[in-house]
Amino acid sequence: MAMRMLRRPAVETTTGLSRSTIYAMMAEGTFPKPVRLGKRAVGWPEDVIQAWLSSPASSERGRRHHDD
């Protein structure tokens, strides 16, 4: 079965995080990095995003950025 890839808008909807928060957290190493899909396209494996959401610290990390 093929792995489902989520593009950024779907990641934003799924996580409830904004684009800027996602990229800030990626720079900090607290959010998964995307996979290159093509020359100008990236996506995140759905299972990686679901695992991140299930991690105990994911709620705290997102909340910390919303308070900044």
NORWO-V761948 format. One record per residue. RES is the residue in one letter. SS is DSSP state (@ for helix, = for strand, . for the rest). PSI is psi in whole degrees, 0 to 359 (999 if undefined). Layout:
<<RES;SS;PSI> <RES;SS;PSI>>
This chain:
<<M;.;138> <A;.;145> <M;.;133> <R;.;129> <M;=;136> <L;=;130> <R;.;167> <R;@;313> <P;@;323> <A;@;324> <V;@;318> <E;@;314> <T;@;315> <T;@;319> <T;@;337> <G;.;12> <L;.;151> <S;.;166> <R;@;313> <S;@;324> <T;@;317> <I;@;312> <Y;@;326> <A;@;317> <M;@;325> <M;@;318> <A;@;327> <E;@;346> <G;.;18> <T;.;5> <F;.;143> <P;.;143> <K;.;149> <P;.;167> <V;=;136> <R;=;128> <L;.;338> <G;.;192> <K;.;320> <R;.;22> <A;.;138> <V;=;162> <G;=;166> <W;=;134> <P;=;132> <E;@;321> <D;@;330> <V;@;318> <I;@;318> <Q;@;320> <A;@;319> <W;@;316> <L;@;328> <S;@;345> <S;.;142> <P;.;327> <A;.;351> <S;@;321> <S;@;317> <E;@;319> <R;@;315> <G;@;320> <R;@;320> <R;@;320> <H;@;326> <H;@;334> <D;@;345> <D;.;999>>
